[in-house]
Amino acid sequence: MKPQICEEFAEYLKSPQSGLRGETPYNYWTKFKKVIKAAIKQGVLLKSPAEGIIVKRTVVTSSELQSLASTECGNDLVKRAFLFVCFTGLGIAELRKLKWSQIKNKKINLYREKTGEQIINDIHPVCFELIGVRGKPNQFIFSDLPSDVAIGKNLKFWVANAGIDKNISFYCGRHTFATQLLLNGANLKTVADCLGHSSTKHTLKYLNYVDILKTKAIQNLPLINLK
């Protein structure tokens, strides 16, 4: 297998022609790399032809976040819920089960649905604006969210109306939270803790989105006098 074939496959996954949205292109690419890894292990391939080829997860930039905040959505609850995820990193499963009792003293306290890891994070002031008047302790904050399919349709039209040419899923909000933390000075351990990762192993992938950090790091190297 030639690297060119892998490059073309990666480009296809990311293209509109594939019909894939949200996390699907990334997930397909991950499975493809696992097949290649197995082939190398079994001696079918000597090395990976996909080395250095990356299919990135979709994230929302800070300017795009502002555009979304300024654009009306067909379902205002979907809009507020997605923006809430961008500032908390919650998954859709945690969001649907989030109760008022889990928000106390300007902190959010819950266990990740996927891993069981506990998350205790400060809540950004924007989040309080998004959730509004406090309800009863056992009341679900986002109880009236529509089905995942309906959410997907609302996101699609909302993002398009905001002039953003990206396939956005709810999970993109979690990636956005992670990358914004990194861009604003948080280290990997802090980001891992905020996301509920047990180690920084899974957090390292977010560095692929923030090439600007490399630029800033190099620019911050000290000057020396060569005379």
C-alpha positions as MATLAB code, in Angstrom:
seq = 'MKPQICEEFAEYLKSPQSGLRGETPYNYWTKFKKVIKAAIKQGVLLKSPAEGIIVKRTVVTSSELQSLASTECGNDLVKRAFLFVCFTGLGIAELRKLKWSQIKNKKINLYREKTGEQIINDIHPVCFELIGVRGKPNQFIFSDLPSDVAIGKNLKFWVANAGIDKNISFYCGRHTFATQLLLNGANLKTVADCLGHSSTKHTLKYLNYVDILKTKAIQNLPLINLK';
ca = [
       0.000    0.000    0.000;
       1.360    3.403   -1.014;
       1.243    6.490    1.254;
      -0.546    8.364   -1.544;
      -3.521    6.007   -1.232;
      -3.716    6.712    2.502;
      -3.521   10.459    1.881;
      -6.329   10.274   -0.672;
      -8.441    8.198    1.738;
      -7.870   10.712    4.542;
      -8.850   13.598    2.267;
     -11.969   11.727    1.169;
     -13.061   11.143    4.782;
     -12.826   14.892    5.432;
     -14.566   15.925    2.212;
     -18.310   16.681    1.793;
     -18.438   13.892   -0.809;
     -18.015   11.274    1.928;
     -21.275   12.325    3.569;
     -19.636   11.822    6.967;
     -20.266   14.247    9.817;
     -19.061   15.069   13.299;
     -16.723   12.464   14.796;
     -17.294    9.852   12.072;
     -14.336   10.755    9.791;
     -11.957   10.671   12.757;
     -13.408    7.385   14.033;
     -13.103    5.754   10.608;
      -9.497    6.900   10.327;
      -8.717    5.535   13.791;
     -10.114    2.120   12.831;
      -8.157    2.230    9.565;
      -4.908    2.839   11.457;
      -5.684   -0.095   13.757;
      -5.971   -2.357   10.703;
      -2.591   -1.120    9.455;
      -1.061   -1.703   12.892;
      -2.388   -5.272   12.886;
      -0.986   -5.812    9.384;
       2.460   -4.680   10.538;
       2.282   -6.956   13.562;
       1.444   -9.923   11.336;
       4.215   -9.128    8.865;
       1.919   -8.136    6.000;
       3.375   -4.599    6.022;
       6.869   -3.529    7.043;
       5.873   -0.019    8.093;
       2.800    2.181    8.182;
       1.974    3.964    4.904;
      -0.252    6.303    6.949;
       2.611    7.630    9.068;
       2.270   11.377    9.620;
      -1.196   11.591    8.048;
      -3.735   13.123   10.427;
      -7.515   13.339   10.343;
      -8.315   15.931   12.989;
     -11.417   16.171   15.102;
     -13.562   19.226   14.443;
     -13.240   22.108   16.890;
     -14.793   25.563   17.109;
     -12.477   28.564   17.315;
     -13.050   31.462   19.714;
     -14.240   33.701   16.875;
     -16.627   30.977   15.679;
     -17.933   30.615   19.230;
     -18.812   34.293   19.187;
     -20.489   33.931   15.790;
     -22.606   31.066   17.108;
     -23.510   33.025   20.237;
     -24.664   35.929   18.059;
     -26.714   33.743   15.687;
     -30.247   32.521   16.336;
     -30.838   28.778   16.436;
     -34.088   26.994   15.600;
     -34.043   25.534   19.108;
     -32.704   27.923   21.745;
     -32.151   25.096   24.253;
     -29.894   23.269   21.773;
     -27.932   26.490   21.291;
     -27.485   27.054   25.025;
     -26.646   23.398   25.640;
     -23.961   23.309   22.936;
     -22.340   26.512   24.160;
     -22.493   25.130   27.713;
     -20.548   22.072   26.537;
     -17.928   24.321   24.908;
     -17.291   25.863   28.335;
     -17.499   22.669   30.434;
     -16.352   19.804   28.212;
     -19.303   17.584   29.115;
     -20.456   14.807   26.816;
     -24.068   14.612   25.672;
     -24.758   11.760   28.131;
     -23.556   13.833   31.099;
     -25.433   16.869   29.826;
     -28.771   15.046   29.652;
     -28.361   13.800   33.234;
     -26.992   17.018   34.720;
     -28.966   18.127   37.780;
     -28.960   21.417   39.652;
     -27.630   19.609   42.721;
     -24.404   18.941   40.777;
     -23.741   22.660   40.476;
     -22.807   24.184   43.800;
     -20.481   26.948   45.006;
     -19.675   27.861   41.383;
     -18.386   24.345   40.703;
     -19.696   21.379   38.761;
     -19.328   17.935   40.334;
     -20.113   14.746   38.424;
     -18.788   11.433   37.152;
     -18.073   10.891   33.483;
     -20.623    8.570   31.902;
     -17.987    6.873   29.744;
     -15.154    6.272   32.214;
     -16.589    6.847   35.684;
     -13.868    9.433   36.396;
     -14.937   12.236   38.713;
     -14.912   15.817   37.471;
     -14.889   18.787   39.839;
     -14.420   21.976   37.831;
     -15.023   25.661   38.326;
     -17.821   26.982   36.145;
     -17.196   29.846   33.756;
     -19.522   32.859   34.268;
     -20.930   32.369   30.746;
     -22.359   29.019   31.850;
     -24.575   30.634   34.473;
     -26.004   32.919   31.810;
     -26.697   29.901   29.613;
     -28.585   27.854   32.234;
     -30.561   30.729   33.741;
     -32.600   30.653   36.952;
     -31.697   27.848   39.331;
     -34.205   25.023   39.603;
     -34.876   22.334   42.215;
     -31.899   20.131   43.270;
     -33.172   16.954   41.558;
     -34.367   18.740   38.426;
     -32.499   18.070   35.170;
     -31.092   21.296   33.747;
     -31.393   20.253   30.097;
     -34.349   17.878   30.466;
     -36.173   19.185   27.377;
     -33.358   18.543   24.906;
     -34.713   16.844   21.752;
     -33.441   13.551   20.312;
     -29.870   13.240   19.037;
     -31.180   13.292   15.456;
     -33.130   16.516   16.065;
     -30.106   18.044   17.785;
     -27.969   17.205   14.761;
     -30.403   18.954   12.415;
     -30.567   22.031   14.630;
     -26.783   22.223   14.828;
     -26.432   21.877   11.055;
     -28.706   24.827   10.241;
     -27.443   26.950   13.132;
     -23.805   26.508   12.137;
     -24.626   27.257    8.494;
     -26.547   30.409    9.477;
     -23.508   31.529   11.462;
     -21.425   31.286    8.288;
     -19.284   28.411    9.578;
     -18.311   25.742    7.052;
     -17.821   22.814    9.435;
     -19.633   19.611   10.322;
     -20.345   20.196   14.008;
     -21.561   17.566   16.450;
     -22.204   17.951   20.171;
     -18.953   16.160   20.885;
     -17.110   18.949   19.047;
     -17.988   21.103   22.048;
     -15.857   18.872   24.278;
     -12.918   19.148   21.866;
     -13.423   22.902   21.720;
     -13.268   23.104   25.526;
      -9.960   21.211   25.554;
      -8.313   23.257   22.823;
      -9.456   26.561   24.318;
      -7.923   25.553   27.659;
      -4.607   24.820   25.929;
      -4.691   28.032   23.914;
      -5.274   30.010   27.090;
      -2.264   28.638   28.921;
      -3.416   25.426   30.626;
      -0.921   22.555   30.736;
      -1.756   19.000   29.664;
      -2.268   17.731   33.230;
      -4.783   20.506   33.928;
      -6.671   19.803   30.692;
      -6.694   16.072   31.453;
      -8.169   16.746   34.899;
     -10.810   19.092   33.481;
     -11.846   16.479   30.912;
     -11.891   13.619   33.396;
      -8.981   11.769   31.765;
      -7.104    9.400   34.056;
      -3.797   10.430   32.420;
      -2.485   12.829   29.780;
      -2.227    9.993   27.223;
      -5.596   10.809   25.671;
      -5.121   14.547   26.131;
      -2.005   14.705   23.951;
      -4.124   14.432   20.784;
      -5.467   17.941   21.350;
      -2.020   19.397   20.712;
      -2.644   18.638   17.021;
      -5.173   21.490   16.980;
      -3.017   24.170   18.501;
      -0.035   24.670   16.205;
      -0.030   28.300   17.304;
       1.366   27.133   20.652;
       4.521   25.980   18.891;
       4.848   29.355   17.220;
       4.406   31.192   20.532;
       6.845   28.862   22.302;
       9.557   29.510   19.717;
       8.892   33.247   19.726;
       9.308   33.245   23.511;
      12.809   31.755   23.372;
      15.342   34.225   24.778;
      17.366   36.477   22.527;
      21.162   36.269   22.749;
      23.860   38.699   21.752;
      26.124   37.166   19.124;
      28.669   39.980   19.176;
];
